[in-house]
């Protein structure tokens, strides 16, 4: 959806999910600013590092945004199943892990047609949010979960910093190391590990451990300050109809106003 649908912040956070190729240049620039500000601050990832890693997956990439009006407070870069194998499995096949892609798929039980990749995600600094950080984080994790269920994902993979993995566990979201994986340097993170999870197991464990939170994240219970979102709005759309995809130079999109 264009930002004009929520031109002013009304005190309610909105969640949007769109193919990267369907976003306007302004929308894409806003996401890139948020992504670069957060990943640059935490891990030192430079714009060219992010471009080199993620642009090859652009046609399969959807961007989840948590919005306060037209301001991106949090995002997730999600890679849908498609011609390219998941980025996580490609990286796992290289150093330092060197686990062949076919072996990783077979050992972990990852169907090619229904495995999604959580490529990047993050939330702006609390001082920049203007709302409770816990509400923004909840919206982000709930949005990722809802995208997966709306698109009938069987499994998810990710290369995740161990600190982020611990945070996800607080929300009842538990992932396993991919066979042959171990914590190692990845981009700017000193300790990231390739992980996977099967959605049925993830949701069952979350419902058992944190049932109230699970109901909220499933959209079964409303939370003050979060706008409801339908499954239809979270389903993957073929971006091939986009005639002129936006192109944004990450170096120009850097958030220069980000306090350090």
Secondary structure as GFF3:
##gff-version 3
##sequence-region A 1 260
A	DSSP	three_ten_helix	3	6	.	.	.	ID=ss1
A	DSSP	beta_strand	14	19	.	.	.	ID=ss2
A	DSSP	three_ten_helix	20	22	.	.	.	ID=ss3
A	DSSP	alpha_helix	25	43	.	.	.	ID=ss4
A	DSSP	alpha_helix	47	54	.	.	.	ID=ss5
A	DSSP	three_ten_helix	55	60	.	.	.	ID=ss6
A	DSSP	beta_strand	61	68	.	.	.	ID=ss7
A	DSSP	beta_strand	71	79	.	.	.	ID=ss8
A	DSSP	alpha_helix	87	92	.	.	.	ID=ss9
A	DSSP	alpha_helix	101	108	.	.	.	ID=ss10
A	DSSP	three_ten_helix	112	114	.	.	.	ID=ss11
A	DSSP	beta_strand	115	123	.	.	.	ID=ss12
A	DSSP	alpha_helix	126	129	.	.	.	ID=ss13
A	DSSP	alpha_helix	133	150	.	.	.	ID=ss14
A	DSSP	beta_strand	155	161	.	.	.	ID=ss15
A	DSSP	alpha_helix	162	170	.	.	.	ID=ss16
A	DSSP	beta_strand	176	177	.	.	.	ID=ss17
A	DSSP	beta_strand	184	186	.	.	.	ID=ss18
A	DSSP	beta_strand	189	198	.	.	.	ID=ss19
A	DSSP	alpha_helix	199	209	.	.	.	ID=ss20
A	DSSP	alpha_helix	211	217	.	.	.	ID=ss21
A	DSSP	alpha_helix	231	234	.	.	.	ID=ss22
A	DSSP	three_ten_helix	239	241	.	.	.	ID=ss23
A	DSSP	alpha_helix	250	253	.	.	.	ID=ss24
###
